[in-house]
Amino acid sequence: MVKRPKVSTIGIVLTFLFGLFAVYTGLIYEKKPQIKIDVITNTEILDVRENLSDLKIMFMGSDLTAIKKNIRIITVKFINNGNADIIKSLFDENDLFGYKISNGTIISSPELLTASNDYLQRNIEIVLSDSQTIRFKPLIIEQDQSFIIKTLVMCDFNVLPTISVVGIISGTTGKITFSNTYLADKESFISITFRGNIFVQFVRAIVYSVIAILMLLLFALIFESLKDKMEIRKRRRIVINYCKKNKIVDVGKCLSLFEPYIEDGGHGVLLMKNLTLVVDLKKLFVLLQDSTKDSEKGHLWLNIYDDEDLLEEINRYIEEGIIKTDEKKMYIADLYKSNISDFINYLLKYKYINFDWYMKSKQKYSFNI
């Protein structure tokens, strides 16, 4: 058989990828909670653009149009999208976690709209520290669990209140991310694509490039593997057609005899031919056994043929009765030698293998034993 790696290229790539994953999970990957804050809505309750003298919008005794104020509903979703639970002890009692609304004033008690589990629904305690700041008493927020808070905010016309974090949850430093769902339909594809600073873009470009290269490599290897399988099936059909054309009844024996060609194409043909030309087949067999048993003796490296593969093929031929053996010698029966020669002529006649390549390679890849 043609000399080839013992492990397939696909196997090497997959082993490399799994190795990287193991290093990442063992040395780099850390289990930490992570808070994501998503502003779901930031919507005006009133949307009066015209100054109508007879229109008054009263709130707590004040005319909002006269003082040029507006009221907005802000709903904020908090989710632990990290890989560890947030427990009560991670909260700082002296600086409770929460959020601050800038460019606006909270005008009513914040309301819990919904929670992802019963525990959060029952145990969330909201503390209004001042007219702009909302905090939460210590509680457990399990991985992938969330809750939504609604707040009414008074602000100036044409001013958009903004959200910022206050307080701390231990272990989430640098792990708090913001998103603005309510702006998603207003944000362009370009701004989404290139969101982040230069360092973020640089890292993103490297990661995406590595992923793209690995994916292309994997697809290429899969394509080559499928292509090889299709070629093997094609060569198998050629052998079967040869057997039928020559009225060989035992197709199984025919396939076994020409298996080197089915598996390796032209190089398999050279293997079959060279085995028929070896003067002392037993000497070759013994040398191959020695080289594969004792690594210090080294491989024979009979041109393109790997010792272990070649020994395996000879053993298969012995088991199938193609190679005869006794105490003194080993040889391929004359009938099988004749079949091999006829088959090679068939391949050359119908141009299944290239004549010039075969003639040049026949001598070049001989066993020289």
PEJOSUL-V473122 format. One line per field, one symbol per residue. psi: psi as a letter, one per 20 degrees, with the letter a starting at -180 (. if undefined). A space follows every 50 residues. Layout:
psi: ???
This chain:
psi: qpprqhpqhgggghggghgggggghhhgpqoqqpppooogqmqpgpmohq nphippopoliqohhhjlqrpqpopppppnkakqqprhiiqohimqqbqp oqkrppirpqpogqqirhgghhipoppngaiipprpqprporpjqrqppp pppprqqkpoqqpqqqaqopijpjjpqqqnhiigiipqhghggkprahgg hgggggghggggghggggggggghghgghhhghghghggghggghjlogn hghghggjhhgghjchhhghggghhiipgnhhgggggggghhhohhhrqh mndjppgggggggghghghijgpqqahhrqqpqhghgggggggghggggj khqpgggghhhghhkrhl.
